[in-house]
Amino acid sequence: MMLHLFLVRHGQTEFNRYNRLQGWSNSPLTEKGLVDARRAGRKLAGVPFAAAFCSDTTRAQVTASTILDMNTASPSRPELVSDMHFREQHYGYFEGQDMNLAWWAAGAPHGAPTYNKIVEQYGPAATRDFLKEADPFHDAESNDEYWHRVDGAFALIAAHPGLKDGDNVLQISHGNTLLSLMQRFAPTGYDLSERPGNGSVTRFDFDTARPLDEAVTVVSYNE
C-alpha cells in the first residue's frame, strides 16, 4: 500500500522564537505560529486526507486542528490521532535551553561546537548520542532510543484501519524530526543546513509493504 504523507512542521512557538530546544516540552504557539498554521491550512485545503496524525503536544495539536478546520476536500474530517511516537526528539536536561549553548555542550568536547559541525564531522546519529552523553542525568534520547520510537510512528500509520492504496495522510511533525527524517531518507540535492520552516510542508511517499529503510521516498522538502 502506497501512502502519500504530508508532513507539516507546527507553527512557531515561544521557544522557537527564543531559539530554545523544545522536545517533549510544551510551549504555546505565538501569533506568528497561528499564522503559520493557517498558511499551511490554505496550502493543503484542497488535499483530501484519509487520516491525520500528530504528537501529543499542544503545538502539534493546534496546528493539526487548524489545518483540518480549513480543509475543504476531505469527504469527512478524519479523526486526529495524537500519540507520543510522533513527538520531537527528547532533549532531557537540555529541554528549554538556548539551542546554540546546548549543541555547544554536546559537541565542543568532540571538537564540533555546533549542530551542523557535529553532523559534518560525525554524522547525524552523533547529535543525539553526544547530547545524551553531555546530559548529567542521561535523560536525553540516544540515537537508538529515538529511532525505535519514531519507527513506531510509521508502524502506527501503516496499521491505521481504513487506509487504502493512494490515500493522503496529514502528519504534523517537528523541526529536528523532519531534519532527521531527511538525513535518513533523502537522496542528494537537498540543502539540509536549512531547517524546515514553521508551517512548511514536506512530502514523502510511504510504501507500507517494504522495510522502513526502503519504504520512504522524498517527494519535496520545506515547501
C-alpha positions in Angstrom: 0.0 0.0 0.0 1.4 3.4 -1.1 0.5 6.3 1.1 1.2 10.0 0.4 2.4 11.7 3.6 2.1 15.5 4.0 4.4 16.4 6.9 3.8 19.9 8.3 6.1 21.5 10.9 4.0 23.0 13.6 3.6 26.8 13.8 6.1 28.9 15.6 6.1 28.7 19.4 7.5 30.9 22.2 10.5 28.5 22.5 11.1 28.7 18.7 11.1 32.5 18.9 13.6 32.4 21.7 15.8 29.8 19.9 15.4 27.2 22.7 15.4 23.4 22.4 11.8 22.2 22.5 11.5 18.5 22.5 8.9 17.0 24.8 8.3 20.3 26.5 5.1 22.3 25.7 5.3 25.9 24.6 2.3 27.8 23.1 2.0 29.0 19.5 2.8 32.6 19.0 0.6 34.9 16.9 3.0 34.1 14.1 2.6 30.4 14.9 -1.1 30.7 14.3 -0.4 32.5 11.0 2.0 29.6 10.1 -0.8 27.1 10.8 -3.3 28.9 8.7 -0.9 29.3 5.9 -0.3 25.6 5.8 -4.1 25.1 6.0 -4.6 27.3 2.9 -1.9 25.4 1.1 -3.5 22.0 1.9 -7.2 23.0 1.8 -7.7 21.1 -1.5 -6.0 17.9 -0.4 -8.4 15.1 0.6 -7.0 13.5 3.8 -8.0 10.0 4.8 -6.1 10.1 8.2 -4.3 12.7 10.4 -1.6 12.2 13.0 0.3 14.4 15.4 2.3 14.3 18.6 0.6 14.7 21.9 1.9 18.3 22.3 -0.3 21.3 22.1 1.7 23.0 19.4 1.2 20.0 17.1 -2.5 19.5 18.1 -3.4 23.2 17.5 -1.6 23.2 14.1 -3.3 19.9 13.1 -6.8 21.2 14.1 -6.3 24.5 12.3 -5.4 22.6 9.0 -8.3 20.2 9.3 -10.7 23.1 10.1 -9.7 24.7 6.8 -9.7 21.6 4.7 -12.5 21.6 2.1 -11.5 18.4 0.1 -11.8 15.6 2.6 -15.1 13.7 2.3 -15.3 13.7 6.1 -13.0 15.2 8.7 -10.5 12.4 9.7 -10.1 11.7 13.4 -6.9 13.2 14.7 -4.6 10.5 16.2 -2.4 12.2 18.8 0.4 9.9 20.0 3.8 10.2 21.7 5.5 8.3 18.9 5.2 11.5 16.8 7.0 13.7 19.4 10.1 15.7 18.8 13.5 14.3 20.0 13.7 14.3 23.8 16.5 16.6 24.9 16.4 15.7 28.6 18.4 18.1 30.8 18.7 20.5 27.8 14.9 20.9 27.3 14.2 24.7 27.1 17.9 25.7 26.9 19.3 28.0 24.3 19.8 25.9 21.2 23.4 27.1 20.4 24.6 26.6 24.0 23.1 23.1 24.2 24.7 22.0 20.9 28.0 23.5 22.1 27.8 21.5 25.3 27.1 18.3 23.3 29.7 18.9 20.5 32.5 21.0 21.9 34.2 18.1 23.8 34.4 16.4 20.4 35.7 19.4 18.6 32.4 20.2 16.9 30.7 23.2 18.6 27.5 23.4 16.5 24.8 21.1 15.3 25.9 21.4 11.7 29.5 20.7 12.7 28.5 17.6 14.6 26.7 16.3 11.6 29.5 17.2 9.2 32.3 15.6 11.3 30.5 12.6 13.0 27.1 12.1 11.2 23.5 12.7 12.4 23.5 9.9 14.9 26.1 11.7 16.9 23.9 14.7 17.5 21.7 12.5 19.7 24.4 10.4 21.3 26.6 13.4 22.2 23.7 15.2 23.7 22.8 12.2 25.9 26.4 11.9 26.9 26.5 15.6 27.9 23.2 15.3 29.8 24.2 14.9 33.5 21.0 12.8 34.0 21.4 11.0 30.7 17.6 11.5 30.1 18.1 12.8 26.5 17.2 10.2 23.9 20.1 8.3 22.3 20.1 7.7 18.6 18.8 4.1 19.1 16.1 5.2 21.5 15.0 8.0 19.2 14.7 5.9 16.1 13.0 3.0 17.9 10.2 5.5 18.9 10.0 7.2 15.5 9.9 3.9 13.7 6.9 3.1 15.8 5.1 6.2 14.4 5.4 4.8 10.9 4.1 1.4 12.1 1.0 3.2 13.6 0.3 4.9 10.2 0.7 1.6 8.3 -1.6 -0.2 10.7 -4.3 2.5 10.7 -7.7 1.0 9.8 -9.4 2.2 6.7 -6.4 3.4 4.8 -6.0 2.2 1.3 -3.5 2.5 -1.5 -3.1 6.0 -2.8 -4.5 7.8 0.3 -3.2 11.1 1.5 -2.2 11.4 5.2 -1.6 14.5 7.2 1.2 14.3 9.8 2.2 17.2 12.0 5.9 17.0 12.7 8.7 18.9 14.4 11.8 20.7 13.2 14.6 18.3 14.2 12.5 15.3 13.5 11.9 16.5 9.9 15.6 17.2 9.5 16.4 13.8 10.9 14.0 12.1 8.5 15.5 13.9 5.6 19.0 12.9 6.7 17.9 9.3 6.8 15.8 9.1 3.6 16.7 12.0 1.3 18.8 11.5 -1.8 21.5 14.1 -2.6 20.4 17.5 -3.8 18.7 18.9 -0.7 20.2 21.6 1.4 19.9 20.2 4.9 21.8 23.0 6.5 18.5 24.8 6.2 16.0 23.7 8.9 12.4 23.3 7.8 10.3 26.4 8.5 7.4 26.6 10.8 4.3 25.7 8.8 6.3 24.3 5.9 5.2 21.1 4.1 7.5 18.2 3.4 6.1 15.3 1.3 7.0 11.6 1.5 5.6 8.5 -0.3 5.4 5.6 2.1 5.2 2.0 0.8 3.9 0.1 3.8 4.8 -3.2 2.3 8.5 -2.6 2.3 11.1 -2.5 5.2 11.1 1.1 6.5 14.6 1.9 5.3 13.4 1.1 1.7 9.8 2.4 2.2 10.1 6.1 2.2 10.7 8.2 -0.9 11.2 12.0 -0.5 8.9 14.0 -2.9 9.6 17.5 -1.6 11.2 19.3 1.4 10.4 22.5 3.3 7.8 23.9 0.9 
